Amino acid sequence: AISLAYESAEKGIMKRPPRKCTNESQGNLVTAKLALYAYGYLGLFQFVAAILAYFCIMGFGTGVDHPGGFTPSRLMYINADWNSDEPIDDSFGNTWSVSDRNDLHSVAQSGYFVTVLMVRLAVLFMSRFTISSIFHRRFFNNAVLFTGALLMVSLSTLIIYIPAINEFFSTYTLPGQAWIYGPSAALLLVLCEETRKWYVRSIDTELKALEAKAAKAATAGAGYHSLAAGNGAAGDKGPAAAAPGPRKSINGVVDAELGCGAEDADTARKVQLQRKMWINPFF
């Protein structure tokens, strides 16, 4: 996470207005919405993905030369039998010795660890930009981040594949088929986040268009009132020039004193879009 301090500014960040703080809590850097995003969404996703990887390896018996496996229902209340020196039966009626089931458990722990690692790497790269895509044109511009990610992967590989370290961390050499869970979870999270960011960008683009339209309308309205004031001053010189005539639409915008359905619709749409921005936890 420290490597994100070396990240260059996101494109267009200085064009965003400051956050509107109607109370003191909204001015905090860590808001309730950001905490919910970090722990209730990303953290929960990581936990569920790792647990699924663990139970899938245990259930399919992945990584050990033994048929069968232990489903979650079989693993419930099995602790006493598991830690005994006696062989036990799995969910499919196959008998497992102490060494075989311990090897399977170590593979499952390694799969859990790798899944957490892969999801954390995905979160690291996605956290580089608040609304820009992870596949931004400046993807390779943070050397510190890539160095840290490479170091993390290298240390994790040592923990999994070096026998002496395996014993210390209770891990096991992870077979190729057990690697499907971690990258799959990371890819799913990237797809979810890319979809969310695309949705936020589409809302942000429409909001900017509405703001530009409102600014244009305000400029046109100011020009109309200036013209009306000028005509009123000219009315002192002659009655024919005193009346500016009916107030007409200027670029599709009618003077607010006469009522404006278009402006009301734009305002309502802007409020609707701002409510949808709850999906962006950063602002």
C-alpha positions as CSV (number, residue, x, y, z in Angstrom):
1,A,0.0,0.0,0.0
2,I,2.9,2.4,0.6
3,S,3.9,2.0,-3.0
4,L,0.6,3.9,-3.9
5,A,2.3,7.0,-2.5
6,Y,4.5,6.9,-5.6
7,E,1.6,6.9,-8.0
8,S,1.2,9.9,-10.3
9,A,-2.0,11.9,-10.2
10,E,-5.0,10.4,-11.8
11,K,-6.1,12.1,-15.1
12,G,-8.6,14.9,-14.6
13,I,-8.4,14.8,-10.8
14,M,-7.9,18.6,-10.6
15,K,-11.1,19.2,-12.6
16,R,-13.2,17.5,-9.9
17,P,-14.9,19.8,-7.5
18,P,-14.1,19.3,-3.8
19,R,-16.3,17.1,-1.7
20,K,-19.3,18.8,-0.3
21,C,-19.2,18.5,3.5
22,T,-22.5,19.3,5.0
23,N,-21.3,18.0,8.4
24,E,-18.0,17.3,10.1
25,S,-18.1,13.5,9.4
26,Q,-18.2,14.1,5.6
27,G,-14.9,15.9,5.7
28,N,-13.0,12.8,7.0
29,L,-10.7,11.0,4.6
30,V,-12.0,7.7,5.8
31,T,-15.8,7.8,5.6
32,A,-18.4,5.2,6.4
33,K,-18.9,4.6,2.7
34,L,-15.2,4.0,2.2
35,A,-15.0,1.7,5.2
36,L,-17.9,-0.3,3.9
37,Y,-16.3,-0.6,0.5
38,A,-13.0,-1.7,2.0
39,Y,-14.3,-4.2,4.6
40,G,-17.8,-5.0,3.5
41,Y,-17.0,-5.5,-0.2
42,L,-13.3,-6.1,-0.9
43,G,-12.6,-7.8,2.4
44,L,-15.7,-10.0,2.2
45,F,-14.9,-10.9,-1.4
46,Q,-11.4,-11.9,-0.4
47,F,-12.7,-14.0,2.6
48,V,-15.3,-15.8,0.5
49,A,-12.9,-16.5,-2.3
50,A,-10.3,-18.0,0.0
51,I,-12.8,-20.1,1.9
52,L,-14.2,-21.4,-1.4
53,A,-10.7,-22.3,-2.5
54,Y,-10.1,-24.2,0.8
55,F,-13.3,-26.2,0.7
56,C,-13.0,-27.0,-3.0
57,I,-9.5,-28.4,-2.5
58,M,-10.7,-30.4,0.5
59,G,-13.8,-31.6,-1.2
60,F,-12.1,-32.7,-4.5
61,G,-9.0,-34.0,-2.8
62,T,-6.9,-31.7,-5.0
63,G,-3.1,-32.1,-4.9
64,V,-2.8,-35.5,-3.2
65,D,-2.6,-39.0,-4.8
66,H,-5.7,-40.2,-3.1
67,P,-9.3,-40.6,-4.3
68,G,-12.2,-38.8,-2.7
69,G,-12.3,-35.8,-0.4
70,F,-14.0,-34.1,2.5
71,T,-17.1,-31.9,1.8
72,P,-18.0,-29.1,4.3
73,S,-20.7,-31.2,5.9
74,R,-18.2,-34.0,6.6
75,L,-15.7,-31.6,8.0
76,M,-18.1,-30.3,10.7
77,Y,-17.3,-31.7,14.1
78,I,-14.5,-33.8,12.7
79,N,-11.7,-32.2,14.7
80,A,-11.3,-35.0,17.2
81,D,-11.3,-37.7,14.6
82,W,-9.0,-35.7,12.3
83,N,-6.4,-35.3,15.0
84,S,-6.4,-38.9,16.1
85,D,-4.0,-41.5,14.9
86,E,-6.7,-43.7,13.4
87,P,-7.7,-43.7,9.7
88,I,-11.0,-41.9,8.9
89,D,-13.5,-42.1,6.0
90,D,-14.2,-39.2,3.8
91,S,-17.5,-38.1,2.2
92,F,-17.3,-40.8,-0.4
93,G,-16.4,-43.7,1.8
94,N,-12.6,-43.6,1.1
95,T,-10.3,-44.2,4.0
96,W,-7.6,-41.6,4.7
97,S,-4.5,-42.2,6.8
98,V,-3.0,-39.5,9.0
99,S,-0.3,-38.5,6.6
100,D,-2.7,-38.4,3.6
101,R,-5.3,-36.2,5.2
102,N,-2.6,-33.9,6.7
103,D,-1.1,-33.5,3.2
104,L,-4.6,-32.6,1.9
105,H,-5.1,-30.1,4.6
106,S,-1.7,-28.5,3.9
107,V,-2.6,-28.2,0.2
108,A,-5.9,-26.6,1.2
109,Q,-4.1,-24.1,3.4
110,S,-1.7,-23.3,0.5
111,G,-4.7,-22.8,-1.8
112,Y,-6.3,-20.4,0.8
113,F,-3.0,-18.5,1.1
114,V,-2.5,-18.2,-2.7
115,T,-6.1,-17.0,-3.2
116,V,-5.7,-14.3,-0.6
117,L,-2.4,-13.3,-2.3
118,M,-4.0,-13.1,-5.8
119,V,-7.0,-11.1,-4.6
120,R,-4.8,-8.7,-2.6
121,L,-2.7,-8.1,-5.7
122,A,-5.8,-7.4,-7.7
123,V,-7.0,-4.9,-5.0
124,L,-3.5,-3.3,-5.1
125,F,-3.6,-2.6,-8.8
126,M,-7.2,-1.5,-8.8
127,S,-6.6,1.0,-6.0
128,R,-4.2,2.9,-8.2
129,F,-7.1,4.9,-9.7
130,T,-10.4,5.9,-8.3
131,I,-12.5,5.8,-11.5
132,S,-10.0,5.2,-14.3
133,S,-9.6,1.7,-15.6
134,I,-6.9,-0.6,-14.3
135,F,-5.7,-0.9,-17.9
136,H,-4.8,2.8,-18.0
137,R,-2.1,3.9,-20.4
138,R,0.2,4.6,-17.4
139,F,-0.1,1.0,-16.2
140,F,3.7,0.5,-15.9
141,N,4.7,3.9,-14.6
142,N,5.0,2.9,-10.9
143,A,8.2,1.0,-10.5
144,V,7.9,0.8,-6.7
145,L,4.5,-0.9,-6.9
146,F,5.7,-3.5,-9.4
147,T,8.8,-4.1,-7.3
148,G,6.7,-4.6,-4.2
149,A,4.3,-6.9,-6.0
150,L,7.2,-9.0,-7.4
151,L,8.7,-9.3,-3.9
152,M,5.4,-10.4,-2.4
153,V,5.0,-13.1,-5.1
154,S,8.6,-14.3,-4.7
155,L,8.2,-14.6,-0.9
156,S,4.9,-16.4,-1.3
157,T,6.5,-18.8,-3.8
158,L,9.2,-19.6,-1.3
159,I,6.7,-20.3,1.4
160,I,4.8,-22.8,-0.9
161,Y,7.6,-24.6,-2.7
162,I,10.6,-24.7,-0.3
163,P,10.2,-27.9,1.8
164,A,11.9,-26.4,4.9
165,I,9.6,-23.4,4.8
166,N,6.6,-25.7,4.1
167,E,7.1,-27.4,7.4
168,F,7.3,-24.1,9.3
169,F,4.2,-22.6,7.8
170,S,2.2,-25.9,7.5
171,T,1.9,-25.4,3.7
172,Y,2.4,-27.9,0.9
173,T,3.7,-27.8,-2.7
174,L,0.7,-26.6,-4.6
175,P,-0.1,-28.6,-7.7
176,G,-1.0,-26.9,-11.0
177,Q,-4.7,-27.7,-10.8
178,A,-5.0,-25.9,-7.4
179,W,-3.8,-22.6,-9.0
180,I,-7.2,-22.2,-10.7
181,Y,-8.9,-20.7,-7.7
182,G,-6.7,-17.7,-6.9
183,P,-6.4,-16.3,-10.4
184,S,-10.1,-16.9,-11.1
185,A,-11.1,-15.0,-8.0
186,A,-8.8,-12.1,-8.9
187,L,-10.1,-12.0,-12.4
188,L,-13.7,-11.9,-11.2
189,L,-12.9,-9.1,-8.8
190,V,-11.2,-7.1,-11.6
191,L,-14.2,-7.6,-13.9
192,C,-16.6,-6.4,-11.1
193,E,-14.4,-3.4,-10.4
194,E,-14.0,-2.5,-14.0
195,T,-17.8,-2.6,-14.5
196,R,-18.3,-0.4,-11.4
197,K,-15.7,2.1,-12.6
198,W,-17.2,2.2,-16.1
199,Y,-20.6,2.9,-14.5
200,V,-19.1,5.7,-12.4
201,R,-17.4,7.3,-15.4
202,S,-20.6,7.3,-17.4
203,I,-22.4,9.0,-14.5
204,D,-19.5,11.5,-14.1
205,T,-19.6,12.3,-17.9
206,E,-23.3,12.9,-17.9
207,L,-23.0,15.1,-14.8
208,K,-20.4,17.2,-16.4
209,A,-22.5,17.6,-19.5
210,L,-25.5,18.8,-17.4
211,E,-23.2,21.2,-15.5
212,A,-21.9,22.6,-18.8
213,K,-25.4,23.0,-20.1
214,A,-26.5,24.8,-16.9
215,A,-23.5,27.2,-17.1
216,K,-24.3,27.9,-20.8
217,A,-27.9,28.6,-19.8
218,A,-26.8,30.9,-17.0
219,T,-24.6,32.9,-19.4
220,A,-27.4,33.2,-21.9
221,G,-29.8,34.3,-19.2
222,A,-27.4,36.9,-18.0
223,G,-27.1,38.2,-21.5
224,Y,-30.8,38.4,-21.9
225,H,-31.3,40.4,-18.7
226,S,-28.5,42.8,-19.7
227,L,-30.3,43.3,-23.0
228,A,-33.6,43.9,-21.2
229,A,-32.0,46.4,-18.9
230,G,-30.5,48.2,-21.8
231,N,-33.8,48.4,-23.5
232,G,-35.4,49.7,-20.3
233,A,-32.9,52.5,-20.1
234,A,-33.5,53.3,-23.7
235,G,-37.2,53.6,-22.9
236,D,-36.6,56.9,-21.3
237,K,-35.8,58.4,-24.7
238,G,-38.9,57.0,-26.5
239,P,-41.9,54.8,-25.8
240,A,-41.3,52.6,-28.8
241,A,-37.9,51.3,-27.5
242,A,-39.0,50.9,-23.9
243,A,-40.6,47.4,-24.2
244,P,-38.1,44.6,-25.0
245,G,-40.9,42.3,-26.1
246,P,-41.8,38.8,-24.9
247,R,-39.0,36.7,-23.3
248,K,-38.2,33.9,-25.7
249,S,-36.2,30.8,-25.4
250,I,-32.5,31.2,-25.7
251,N,-30.7,28.1,-26.9
252,G,-33.6,26.0,-25.6
253,V,-33.5,27.7,-22.2
254,V,-36.5,29.9,-21.1
255,D,-36.1,32.6,-18.5
256,A,-36.6,31.2,-15.0
257,E,-39.3,33.8,-14.2
258,L,-41.5,32.2,-16.9
259,G,-40.8,28.6,-15.7
260,C,-38.5,26.1,-17.4
261,G,-39.5,22.5,-17.9
262,A,-36.1,21.7,-19.4
263,E,-34.2,23.1,-16.5
264,D,-36.4,21.3,-14.1
265,A,-35.8,18.0,-15.9
266,D,-32.1,18.6,-16.0
267,T,-32.0,19.4,-12.3
268,A,-34.0,16.3,-11.5
269,R,-31.7,14.2,-13.6
270,K,-28.7,15.7,-11.9
271,V,-30.1,14.8,-8.5
272,Q,-30.8,11.3,-9.7
273,L,-27.3,10.9,-11.0
274,Q,-25.8,12.3,-7.8
275,R,-27.8,9.7,-5.8
276,K,-26.4,7.0,-8.0
277,M,-22.8,8.1,-7.2
278,W,-23.1,6.2,-3.9
279,I,-21.5,3.4,-5.8
280,N,-18.2,5.4,-5.8
281,P,-16.8,5.3,-2.3
282,F,-14.0,7.9,-2.9
283,F,-16.1,11.0,-3.5
